[in-house]
Amino acid sequence: SDMSNRNELHTHIKNTHRTSLPYTSSSTPDVWTALSSIDTDETGEDILLVYSDKYVPTIPHDAGTCDYWNREHVWPRSRGVGESGVDNTDLHHVR
């Protein structure tokens, strides 16, 4: 049934999505680290920009200067993503 499938999916996601990353960290893997792995080309040296659909060097990333690639929430914070916590760093919502 639809409800059974929904419950199975919910249980699977709840049990397998347990790692929470900090948004930015100088000492541990963070969202920058994850995006540098997830969205890179096969060489790992260039990252795909979502809006322009072009590749740029993975390192360096933007540190507030707007000179390099940056990450963005694809679901706006104003629609329920908080400024902190797991919803802010959910890699399904940041690119």
N, C-alpha and C positions, 0 to 999 in steps of 0.2 A: 504494500500500500504506500501511498505518498507520505503518510506520516511516519511509517516505518523507515522509509528511505531518508527522510529528513532527520530522524533521530540517529540513524547510523552515521550520516554525514556529520552531524553535530558532534557526536561522540568521537569520531575519527579526528576532526579538526581540534577538538579540545585536548585530546590525548597526544597529538603529534606536534602541535604548535605551542611549545612550552618555553622557548628561549626568548628572552627579552633583552634587546640591545640598548645601550645608552644612545641618545641622539648624537652626542659628540663626546669623545673621550680622548685624552692624550695617552692613556695607559692601557686601555683594553680595546678589543674590537668594538666598533660602533656602527652606526648606519652608514657612514662614509665607507668603512671597510667592506661592508656587505654589498653596497651598490657598486663598488669598484670591482667586485667579483661577479656579480649577477649581470650587469649590463655591458660588460666589456666584449670586445671582439675576440676572435680565436687566439690572438697573441697575448691578450691581457694588458696590452699597452694603451689601447684607445677605448673610450666609453661612448656609447650611443646616446646622443641628446634626443630626448623625447619630442620636443617641439620642432626642431629643425631637421631631424632624421639624418644627422651627420655625425661623424666620429671626431673626437678631439682627444688629446692625451689625457690619460686617467690621472696622472700626477703632474702637476698639482691640482687640487680641487679648490674651490672658492672658500676663502676664510673671511668673508665679509667685504671683499674688495670688488666683486663682480668682474674680475679679470679672467676667471676660469669657469669650469663647469660647476653647476650648483644643483642641489637636490630640491625637489618641490613635492608638496603633498598633492596627489592627484584627486583626493577628496578634501575639500576645503575645511580648515579648522573651524570656520564659522558654522559649519554644518554638523558639529558634534565631536570633532577631534580636539582633544584637550591640548594644552601647552606642555603637558608632561604625562608620563605614564605610558603604558604599552600601546595605546591607540596612537600616540604621537610618533612612535618609532616602528609601527607595523609596516614591514616592507611591502605589503600588498598595497599600501596607500602612499608610499614615498618613491619617487623616481628622480 
